[in-house]
């Protein structure tokens, strides 16, 4: 994808100010996480129906007529298939490492990507779209050089290194998939707890910087970008980045 940077003025400058004509059925894996919880709120505020999936569903403290909370296991193919069947969009926002092999293939982000692609593909023409919350380590900081290559590995915990490499492996896996509608949505290096402004930029595989050289976005605005893509499907089978 050419490195076109678009200024994205979200249509909803206040939560719930605009909704799609037809509500979507959205599954959110990792609904209790720091990103996932914002995505749940954003989707509900726009009138969508949300299935929040978590290993600890009791931690979902939201009550809403359009919200269903289920316990899910991304390592269980039958559970995943049952959860995504009949839905419009699946959003994956998880992290973790399975086992102690120390290989990128053991990152939950990669395992879940493979599992969901398989489950979605089985739905045929009725398959939901898949939005994967990626890792900033996959972004290029200069042509052909990813941010992950610039990290001082001696200072990074081993599990975090596995997660970073697992996210890159997931992206490389997606790029080979041409029969499922996926989008790899990448946050910048720095997440903030700032407010929802609805104003941010959408880029491609290059890291976006503001005029002061910072690369950041609030989790609330990142959630806006995710639900924008869920509604509009403007970047099918592409990696996109979100930042101020």
Secondary structure, DSSP 8 states (H G I E B T S, - for coil): -----EEEE-S-SSTTS---SS--EEEEETTTSTTHHHHHHHHHHTT-EEEEEETTGGG-----TTEEEEE--TT-HHHHHHHHTT-SEEEE----B-SS--SGGGBHHHHHHHHHHHHHHTTGGG--EEEEE--GGGSEEETTEEGGGGS-GGGS-HHHHHHHHHHHHHHHHHTT--SS-EEEEEE-SEEE-----SEEEEESSB----TTS--EEEHHHHHHHHHHHHHH--STTEEEEEE-
